Amino acid sequence: MPSYSEYLQIDPLLTLQRPLSDGPEHDEMLFIVIHQVYELWFKQVLHELDYLEQLLERRDESRAQHTMKRVLTILKVLVAQIDILETMTPLEFLSFRDRLDSGSGFQSAQFRELEFRLGRKQASALDRYEAGTPARARLERRLAAPTLWDSFIHYLAAHGVPIPRSELERDVTRPIESTPEMRRALVDVYHHRSALAGMCERLVDLDEGMMEWRYRHVKMVQRTIGTRRGTGGSDGAAYLMTTLNQPLFPDLWAIRAEL
């Protein structure tokens, strides 16, 4: 039987934190560890969302609810990690920032995968990844695959909810858009199908959790680099501000005024 260290590959894992600054600067280790942990959590969230799709197809409501709760709990951890990053002052970050060169969280392929999985699809995002690379291949698969929302509305249809055919057969490579027909079906769910409405609310929780993470991320960037351009040539906080208040599941928010 493998030991704890062997099973978890601890020795290789602990060799992956390699600061590049002279010295190196003390806080570069924190920056590396936090972002490596983010990537591990992104991997786990994608793993859970793929499992959730299978559960919805099997109409396994109990396990689906449990899996949603796990994803929401992970999101809380992602937000909490920002509190740790904010213990680093602007000067401490600037002491090694130039070593990032063209590197930027904007380039996280797994976060793009997560966005695609949740329905925020943009084919132009593929252009940031070289053709033939594993990251590009994963994103191409995610772009062509149904989103969590598509799995969910098919789940509702399997329960007899009159989901419009145009929604069930929509182009899954396109962003999710709000429609009057979909809103009417969801309003009916909330009035007459309490168990299904509960599942809808878990998606709202997920959407709100992602928006909270984005907001905290923006404020952390503003606190750390102000109005400076981001690493990798991005617009920094100015770009991140444009990603706020863009719900993943717009109809679940739009119906609040119609219930």
C-alpha positions in Angstrom: 0.0 0.0 0.0 1.3 3.5 -0.8 2.2 5.8 2.0 0.4 9.2 2.6 3.2 11.0 0.8 3.2 8.6 -2.1 -0.6 8.5 -2.6 -0.8 12.3 -2.6 2.5 12.8 -4.5 3.6 15.2 -1.8 7.3 15.3 -2.9 6.6 16.4 -6.5 3.9 18.7 -5.3 6.2 20.6 -3.0 8.7 21.2 -5.8 6.3 23.2 -7.9 6.6 26.5 -6.0 9.5 28.2 -7.7 9.8 31.9 -7.1 11.6 33.9 -9.8 12.4 37.1 -7.9 15.8 37.9 -6.5 16.2 36.8 -3.0 13.5 35.6 -3.6 11.0 38.2 -2.4 9.1 36.8 0.6 5.6 37.3 -0.7 6.1 35.6 -4.0 5.7 32.2 -2.4 2.2 33.2 -1.1 1.2 34.4 -4.6 2.3 31.2 -6.2 0.7 28.9 -3.6 -2.6 30.8 -3.7 -2.9 30.6 -7.5 -1.8 27.0 -7.7 -4.5 26.2 -5.1 -7.0 28.1 -7.2 -6.2 25.9 -10.2 -6.7 22.8 -8.1 -10.1 24.0 -7.0 -11.0 24.9 -10.6 -10.2 21.3 -11.5 -12.4 20.0 -8.7 -15.3 22.3 -9.6 -15.2 21.1 -13.2 -15.1 17.5 -11.9 -18.2 18.1 -9.8 -20.1 19.9 -12.6 -19.5 17.1 -15.0 -20.8 14.7 -12.4 -23.8 17.0 -11.8 -24.7 16.7 -15.5 -24.8 12.9 -15.1 -27.0 13.1 -12.0 -29.4 15.4 -13.8 -29.6 13.0 -16.7 -30.4 10.2 -14.2 -32.9 12.4 -12.4 -31.0 11.7 -9.1 -32.3 14.7 -7.3 -30.7 13.8 -3.9 -27.2 13.4 -5.2 -27.6 16.5 -7.5 -28.5 18.6 -4.5 -25.6 17.2 -2.6 -23.2 18.0 -5.4 -24.5 21.5 -5.8 -23.9 22.1 -2.1 -20.3 20.9 -2.5 -19.7 23.3 -5.4 -21.2 26.2 -3.5 -19.0 25.3 -0.5 -15.9 25.3 -2.7 -16.9 28.7 -4.1 -16.9 30.0 -0.5 -13.3 28.8 -0.1 -12.3 30.5 -3.4 -13.7 33.8 -2.0 -12.0 33.2 1.4 -8.6 32.8 -0.3 -8.9 36.4 -1.4 -8.7 37.4 2.3 -5.3 35.7 2.4 -4.1 37.5 -0.8 -5.2 40.8 0.7 -2.7 40.4 3.6 -0.1 41.3 0.9 0.4 45.0 0.5 0.7 46.8 -2.8 4.5 47.3 -2.2 5.0 43.6 -1.4 3.2 42.6 -4.6 5.2 45.1 -6.7 8.4 43.7 -5.3 8.1 40.7 -7.6 5.3 41.7 -10.1 7.7 42.4 -12.9 8.8 38.7 -12.8 5.3 37.7 -14.0 6.3 39.2 -17.4 3.4 38.2 -19.7 1.8 35.8 -17.2 -1.7 36.7 -16.1 -4.6 34.9 -14.4 -6.4 36.0 -17.6 -4.6 33.1 -19.2 -6.1 30.4 -16.9 -7.4 27.8 -19.3 -9.3 26.0 -16.5 -11.1 29.2 -15.5 -12.2 29.6 -19.2 -13.3 26.0 -19.1 -15.4 26.8 -16.0 -16.9 29.8 -17.7 -17.8 27.7 -20.8 -19.3 25.0 -18.6 -21.5 27.5 -16.8 -22.7 29.1 -20.1 -20.5 32.1 -20.6 -19.2 31.1 -24.0 -17.2 33.2 -26.3 -15.5 31.5 -29.2 -12.9 34.3 -29.5 -11.5 33.2 -26.1 -9.9 30.3 -28.0 -7.6 32.7 -29.8 -5.6 33.1 -26.6 -4.4 29.5 -26.7 -2.2 28.0 -29.4 -3.8 25.5 -31.8 -3.0 21.9 -31.0 -2.2 22.5 -27.3 -4.0 20.5 -24.6 -5.6 23.7 -23.2 -7.0 24.7 -26.6 -8.3 21.1 -27.1 -10.1 21.2 -23.8 -11.7 24.5 -24.5 -12.8 23.5 -27.9 -14.6 20.5 -26.3 -16.2 22.7 -23.7 -17.3 25.2 -26.3 -19.1 22.4 -28.3 -20.6 20.7 -25.3 -23.9 21.6 -23.6 -23.7 23.9 -20.6 -25.0 23.2 -17.0 -28.1 25.3 -18.0 -28.8 23.0 -21.0 -28.5 20.0 -18.7 -30.9 21.6 -16.3 -33.6 22.6 -18.7 -33.6 19.1 -20.1 -33.9 17.8 -16.6 -37.0 20.2 -16.1 -38.4 18.9 -19.4 -38.0 15.3 -18.2 -40.2 16.3 -15.2 -43.0 17.5 -17.5 -42.1 21.2 -17.5 -43.1 22.7 -20.9 -39.7 24.0 -21.9 -39.8 25.6 -25.4 -38.3 23.5 -28.1 -36.2 26.4 -29.2 -34.5 26.3 -25.8 -34.0 22.5 -25.8 -32.5 22.7 -29.3 -30.5 25.9 -29.0 -27.0 26.4 -30.3 -25.0 25.4 -27.2 -21.9 27.3 -28.4 -23.8 30.6 -27.9 -24.2 32.5 -24.7 -27.4 31.9 -22.7 -30.1 34.5 -23.4 -33.3 35.3 -21.6 -36.6 34.6 -23.4 -40.2 35.3 -22.5 -41.2 31.6 -23.1 -38.5 30.3 -20.8 -39.5 32.8 -18.1 -43.1 31.7 -18.3 -42.1 28.1 -17.8 -39.9 29.0 -14.8 -42.7 31.1 -13.2 -45.0 28.1 -13.4 -42.3 25.9 -11.8 -42.0 28.3 -8.8 -45.7 28.4 -8.3 -46.5 24.7 -8.7 -43.4 22.6 -8.4 -41.6 23.4 -5.1 -39.0 20.6 -5.4 -37.9 21.8 -8.9 -38.0 25.4 -7.7 -35.6 24.4 -5.0 -33.2 23.2 -7.7 -33.6 26.5 -9.5 -32.6 28.3 -6.3 -29.4 26.3 -6.0 -28.5 27.5 -9.5 -29.2 31.1 -8.3 -26.9 30.4 -5.4 -24.2 29.2 -7.8 -24.7 32.3 -10.0 -24.5 34.6 -7.0 -21.4 32.8 -5.7 -19.6 33.3 -9.0 -20.6 37.0 -9.0 -19.3 37.3 -5.4 -16.0 35.8 -6.4 -15.7 38.2 -9.4 -16.5 41.2 -7.2 -14.0 40.3 -4.5 -11.4 39.6 -7.2 -12.0 43.0 -8.7 -11.6 44.8 -5.4 -8.5 42.8 -4.6 -6.9 43.9 -7.9 -7.9 47.5 -7.3 -6.5 47.4 -3.8 -3.2 45.9 -5.0 -2.4 47.7 -8.3 -5.0 50.4 -8.6 -5.5 51.6 -12.2 -2.3 50.0 -13.5 -2.6 47.7 -16.5 -2.7 44.0 -15.5 0.1 41.6 -16.1 0.1 40.0 -19.5 -1.1 43.3 -21.1 -4.7 43.0 -19.8 -6.6 46.1 -18.7 -6.4 45.0 -15.1 -9.3 46.1 -12.8 -10.9 48.1 -15.7 -11.5 44.9 -17.6 -12.6 42.9 -14.6 -15.2 45.6 -13.8 -16.9 44.8 -17.1 -17.4 41.2 -16.0 -19.5 42.1 -13.0 -23.3 41.9 -12.8 -23.5 39.5 -15.8 -25.7 36.6 -14.5 -25.0 33.1 -15.9 -28.7 32.2 -15.8 -30.5 35.4 -16.7 -34.0 34.0 -16.7 -33.7 32.9 -13.1 -33.1 36.5 -12.1 -35.6 38.1 -14.5 -38.5 36.1 -13.1 -38.1 37.7 -9.6 -40.3 40.6 -10.8 -42.8 38.2 -12.3 -43.5 35.8 -9.4 
